[in-house]
Amino acid sequence: MYAPATLLSLALLAASGARAQDPAPSDASRTQDVSIEEQVRFTTALYPAAVDNLDFESFRKIIAENVTSTFPAPIRRTSSLDALIDVLQPQLKNVDTHHHFGAQVIVVNADRSEAVVNYTCIATHFGRGAFVNDTRIIYGSYMDTLRPVGTANDEPKWKIVDRQSSRKRSTGNAAIFQTGAAGAENSAPKATGTEQGASPNADGSKTNGMPSSSSSSATAQL
């Protein structure tokens, strides 16, 4: 049986050993990663407000000028921010949108020069004019790659340099995106129902459940 003084010595020895094993360097490293994750989260959180307000100029604050983007048809792939804006503007000018982002998974690479974020998105589109009572809801996800581009307040400013968009399902009237829909006298035939997966076009090609790119009512996951 140990004497009280001996027990106290053993306890102090155990405590000092535990402190010696504290991973201080990795704690500092983790703090840096958390800071990057917060910057990435902030950048991606600005996108819904920009697109819902049709504030395409604000895209330049969060998306790199040489961004590459891949969307379902009809957008498919663009290789610059200007090209991305050029294809988004016509599709969104006749609708009001509400984007809701879900859970995010952020992975920062070892040298902290790049981060990849995966998150789900529900994009609700409300028609105008003849389509004021119609909606189009698209369920999908984004995979964004971000890098520090320039500086803001002496800290890296992370921007989206690549965006991969995929669509899980959509429902509602795709005709609300037609050019001139807001001022149309009569509603075009509705493309309603729930779409999932790939479906063949007249020419045999597949566009992940979307109309072919030649269709004026086609829309991508936005």
TAVENSUL-V471442 format. One record per residue. RES is the residue in one letter. SS is DSSP state (H for helix, E for strand, C for the rest). PSI is psi in radians with two decimals (999 if undefined). OMEGA is omega as a letter, one per 40 degrees, with the letter a starting at -180 (999 if undefined). Layout:
<<RES;SS;PSI;OMEGA> <RES;SS;PSI;OMEGA>>
//
This chain:
<<M;C;2.35;a> <Y;C;2.55;i> <A;C;2.72;a> <P;H;-0.71;a> <A;H;-0.66;i> <T;H;-0.74;i> <L;H;-0.69;i> <L;H;-0.72;i> <S;H;-0.73;i> <L;H;-0.69;a> <A;H;-0.75;i> <L;H;-0.69;i> <L;H;-0.75;i> <A;H;-0.70;a> <A;H;-0.74;i> <S;H;-0.61;i> <G;H;-0.68;i> <A;H;-0.70;i> <R;H;-0.62;a> <A;H;-0.41;a> <Q;C;-0.02;i> <D;C;2.23;a> <P;C;1.23;a> <A;H;-0.80;a> <P;H;-0.73;a> <S;H;-0.49;i> <D;H;-0.77;i> <A;H;-0.69;i> <S;H;-0.73;i> <R;H;-0.64;i> <T;H;-0.71;i> <Q;H;-0.72;i> <D;H;-0.71;i> <V;H;-0.70;i> <S;H;-0.75;i> <I;H;-0.76;i> <E;H;-0.68;i> <E;H;-0.67;i> <Q;H;-0.73;i> <V;H;-0.77;i> <R;H;-0.68;i> <F;H;-0.76;i> <T;H;-0.86;a> <T;H;-0.50;i> <A;H;-0.37;i> <L;H;-0.34;a> <Y;H;-0.84;a> <P;H;-0.74;i> <A;H;-0.71;a> <A;H;-0.82;a> <V;H;-0.62;a> <D;H;-0.47;i> <N;C;0.13;a> <L;C;0.63;a> <D;C;1.28;a> <F;H;-0.39;i> <E;H;-0.54;i> <S;H;-0.30;i> <F;H;-0.58;a> <R;H;-0.31;i> <K;H;-0.36;a> <I;H;-0.23;a> <I;E;2.33;a> <A;E;2.61;a> <E;E;-0.56;a> <N;E;0.47;a> <V;E;2.47;i> <T;E;2.41;a> <S;E;2.45;i> <T;E;2.09;a> <F;C;2.84;i> <P;C;2.91;i> <A;C;2.57;e> <P;C;-0.06;a> <I;C;-0.83;a> <R;C;-1.87;a> <R;E;2.37;i> <T;E;2.76;a> <S;C;0.31;i> <S;C;2.82;i> <L;H;-0.72;i> <D;H;-0.70;i> <A;H;-0.67;i> <L;H;-0.79;i> <I;H;-0.69;a> <D;H;-0.57;a> <V;H;-0.43;i> <L;H;-0.72;a> <Q;H;-0.84;a> <P;H;-0.57;a> <Q;H;-0.46;a> <L;H;-0.15;a> <K;C;-0.33;a> <N;C;0.16;a> <V;E;2.79;i> <D;E;2.49;a> <T;E;2.70;i> <H;E;1.96;a> <H;E;2.31;i> <H;E;2.07;i> <F;E;2.43;i> <G;E;-2.60;a> <A;E;2.51;i> <Q;E;2.45;i> <V;E;2.03;a> <I;E;2.24;i> <V;E;2.12;i> <V;E;2.31;a> <N;C;2.99;a> <A;C;-0.72;a> <D;C;0.16;i> <R;C;0.58;i> <S;C;-0.10;a> <E;C;2.56;i> <A;E;2.49;i> <V;E;2.27;i> <V;E;2.29;i> <N;E;2.32;i> <Y;E;2.68;i> <T;E;2.78;a> <C;E;2.40;i> <I;E;2.05;a> <A;E;1.98;i> <T;E;2.24;a> <H;E;2.20;a> <F;E;2.21;a> <G;E;2.86;i> <R;C;2.97;i> <G;H;-2.19;a> <A;H;-0.31;a> <F;H;0.35;a> <V;C;-0.44;a> <N;C;0.12;a> <D;C;2.62;i> <T;E;2.80;i> <R;E;2.08;a> <I;E;2.25;a> <I;E;2.24;i> <Y;E;2.18;a> <G;E;-2.79;a> <S;E;2.75;i> <Y;E;2.54;i> <M;E;1.87;a> <D;E;2.41;i> <T;E;2.25;a> <L;E;2.58;i> <R;E;2.70;i> <P;E;2.02;a> <V;E;1.95;a> <G;E;-2.93;a> <T;E;2.68;i> <A;E;2.10;a> <N;C;0.73;i> <D;C;0.25;i> <E;E;2.66;i> <P;E;2.42;i> <K;E;1.96;a> <W;E;2.32;i> <K;E;2.73;i> <I;E;2.15;i> <V;E;-0.26;i> <D;E;2.38;i> <R;E;2.21;i> <Q;E;2.06;a> <S;E;2.32;i> <S;E;2.63;a> <R;E;2.26;i> <K;E;-0.79;a> <R;E;2.71;i> <S;E;2.73;i> <T;E;2.65;i> <G;E;-2.92;a> <N;C;1.87;a> <A;H;-0.27;a> <A;H;-0.25;a> <I;H;-0.26;a> <F;H;-0.08;a> <Q;C;2.48;i> <T;C;2.25;a> <G;C;0.07;a> <A;H;-0.61;a> <A;H;-0.52;a> <G;H;0.21;a> <A;C;2.49;i> <E;C;-0.71;a> <N;C;2.56;a> <S;C;2.37;i> <A;C;2.85;i> <P;C;2.42;a> <K;C;2.39;i> <A;C;1.49;a> <T;C;3.10;i> <G;C;-3.14;a> <T;E;2.30;a> <E;E;2.47;i> <Q;E;2.48;i> <G;C;-2.89;a> <A;C;2.46;i> <S;C;2.56;a> <P;E;2.53;i> <N;C;3.13;a> <A;C;-0.53;a> <D;C;0.08;i> <G;C;-0.19;i> <S;C;2.92;a> <K;E;2.47;a> <T;C;0.76;i> <N;C;0.79;i> <G;C;0.00;a> <M;C;2.70;i> <P;C;2.78;i> <S;C;2.84;a> <S;C;-0.27;i> <S;C;-0.20;a> <S;C;2.30;a> <S;C;-0.30;a> <S;C;0.03;a> <A;C;2.54;i> <T;C;2.64;i> <A;C;2.98;i> <Q;C;2.05;a> <L;C;999;999>>
//
